[in-house]
């Protein structure tokens, strides 16, 4: 884990916004809370992620703290592509190592593996970290995110995945992912696998696939949900909730997203789903 990211100043680039409130009855300074790390999308910030998701609300009821760190220059290095600001290619993995270690040293935070939740580029980073640090991650939730095409970023251990993705996503196409770009430079989007390929990488070849379950709790929102599950003798490997008709959005987002991103599904609350999925995973 060497390289430029080992410098002591790397961690100071982002001051995490910690929301450790357990409930109305339990003060935020309660010890040994579980932890969720929530990663924003490209061009955004931790504060934007908090405003859009309010993950700390369902997390409080489950006894979790939530941290919303800021990516360097508003983005995350979700593959090993080297750039001027990330010359080694693993800087954000090392940053998250440092962040999690620092939070585990806080008496309010327990030592258990963390839950990772991300949106878009932040989901890509969450998937990368789960793939490369499976021992540190309880579960990973990807909303409108995909694994990079970079073959160096593939799961190296078991981490349960919940993926939520609109099949009409105009930014990260569900069925194809994002193509390789031979002219790629710093700031360009990461080439990605498709969403089904991403889920398959986490599910593994031996998992059993249950029959898809359709649902449409809000018939007027222009979307419906198709839920698919993969499991083995040890439990859930992956869950894919396809938002049919949904865009590059956070379902039931608390703040508006650009119209060009497509329809925001109201058939489910991605924040509640994410916290429930993380909290339900055995460690």
N, C-alpha and C positions, 0 to 999 in steps of 0.2 A: 504494500500500500504506500510505496514511497512516491516521491515527486514533489512538484511545487506546492501541492495542497498540504504538505506536512508543516508548512510555516505556521508559527503560533498565531499569526494574524488572520489566518483563513477563517476561523470560527467567528471572528468578530465582524465579518461582513454582514451577518444577519442577526439581529436581535430578535429572538423568538417571542411571539405573543402567546403566553401560556394561559390557558383557561382551565384551572384545576378545580372548579367548583363541583362538588359532588351532588348536592341537593340543597333545598332551602334549609334543611335541618343540619347539614354537615358543612362546616366552614371549608373554604378553599385551601386551607393549610393542612388538611387531613393527610396523614402519612401513607406511603406505599400505594398510591393510586396507579392504575394501569395507564398506558400512554398511547395516544394516536398522533401520528405525524401527518399533517395534511399539506399537500404540495400543490401550489397554484399553477395555472397555465402560462404559456408564453406571453410576455408583454404585460403580465399582471403582477400581483404581489400577495404576500400573506394576508394583509388587511383585506384585499379584495376577495380572497378565498373565504375568509371568515364571514364577510358580509354576504356573499353568495350562498354559503352553505349552512352557516350557524351550527356547525357540527357539535359545538360545545353544549348545545341544548340537549339532544338525545344522549350525548356522551355523559353528561352529568348524572343522568338517571341510571346509567350503567356503571358508574364509578370510575369513569375515565377522564383524564386530562387530555387536552388537545393543544398541540403546538402548531403554529402557522409560520414556518420560516420563509424568508425571502430568497429566491434564486438570484445568483450573480447576474447582473444586467437584465433582470426580469425573466430569466429562463433557466432551464436545467439541462445539463449535459447527459442526455439519456442514452447515448452510445459512446463509443471510444474514439470518435472522430476528433483529432486534435485541432485546436484553434489558438489564436493569440492569447485569449483569456483562459483557455483550458488546454495548455500545451501538452500535458501528459495524457489527458483523456479520461482520467479516473477521479478528477478533482471533486466532483459532486458526490461520488460514493464516499470518499474520504471525509468530506464535509459532514455527510449524514452520520458516518461513524462517530465523528467528534461531537456532533450535536446530541446524538443518543447517549453517548458516554457522559456528556456534561449533565444531561437531564437525569440520568440514572444516579448521579451523585447528589441530586437534590433530594432531601428527606421526604418531600411530598410524593416522589415518584418511585415506584417499585422497580425491581430488577428483571422483571419478566420481558420476553420479547415484545416488540411494539407492533401495533397495527399501523399499516401504511395506507393512506387514502390520497388519490390524486385526480386531477382533472387535466385532460389534454396532454400537453408536454409534461405537466406534473405527474400525470398518470403514467406516462412513459418512464419517468424517473423512478416512480414507486415500483413499477414492474422491474426495472433494471436492478434496483437495490434488493428487492425480494429475490431476484434470480441469482445475484452474486453474494448475498448475505442471508441465506435461508435460515441460519441458526439465530439470527437477530430479529426475525419477523414472524409475528403470530399469524397474520393474514394480510392480504393485500387487496385493495379495492380500486379498480380502474374505471373511471368514468370518461368516456370518449378518448381512451388511450389505447396504445398498441405497443408491442415489443418492437425494437428497432430491427431492421434487416441485418445489422451488424451481427455476424455469427458468434462474436465473442460474448454476446449478451443472450444467454439462454439459461433456463433454470438449472441450478446445480444441486438442488435439494427440494424437499417437499414444502411448499407454502400454499395454503388454500387461496384461491382467487375468486373474487366476485367481479365480473365485468358487466358494466352497463354501457350500451352503445346504440345510438340511433342508426337505423339502416339507411337513412337519408342524410347522413352526415356529409356536408359538402367540403369539410376541411380534412378530415381523416376518414376516407371512404371505408365503410364497414367491410365490404366484400373484397377489396383489393389492397387496402393500405396505401401508403405513399411510395411512389416509385423512386428508384435510385436516380440521383441527379449528378452527372459527371462534372458539372460546373459548380458543385456545392462549395460554399465558402461559409465563414462564420456568420451566424444569424439566419441561415437557411433552415428550413424545417428538416427534421430527421426522417430519412427514409424508413418506412415501417412495414411490418407484416400486416396481413389482414387481421380483423378481429377473430374470425374462426381459427386462424393459425396461431394467434396469440393464446387463445384459450386452450387449444390442443397442446401447446408446449407446456402449460402448467398442469393440465389434466393427466398427461402421460398416456402411453399406449395401452396400458393394462386397465384403465378405468372403465367402469360400466356407465353407459349413457342412458339416462331415463328418458321416457317419452316427453316431448315438449308440452308445456302447459300454457295455453293462451289465456289472457285476461284483459279486461278493459274497464277498470273501475270508473274512469271518467270518459264516457263515450263522446263528449263534446270537445275533447282537446286535440283531435286529429291524430292520435297515436293509439296503439295498443301494445301490450307486453307479451312477449314469448319467452318463457323461462325454461332453460335447459340445465340439467345437472349431471355432473360426472362424479362418481364415487368409487371407492374400493373398500376393502375390509377394514381400513382404518378411518373411514369417514369421507367427508366431502373433499374432493380434489379441486373442483371448479364449478362455478355457477355462471351462466351467461343469461343476462336479461336484455334481449333485443327489443329496443323501442321502435316498433314498426311505424315508419313515418316520422320518427324523431330526428332531430338535427344534432349539431355539435354543441350540445347543451348539457346542463346539470338538471335532471328531472326535479321539478318543484323548486327551482332556484328562487332565492329570496330577492335577488336583484336582477334587472333586465340584462339580457345579452344582445349583441347586435342582431338585427333582423336577418342578416346574411348567414347567420349560424343555423337558421332553421327553427323548427317547432320545438318548444319546450314541453315535454310530456308532463302531465299532471296525474298520470296513472299510478305513480308511486313517488315517494319522497326519498331521493337518493341519499340524503343525510341519515335518515332513520335506518334505511337499508344497510348503509355502510357500517354504522355503529353496531347494529344487530349482528351483522355477519362477523365482524371482528370479535365481539364479545362472546359469541356462541362457539368459537373455535377452542378446542381443548389444547393445552400446551403440556 
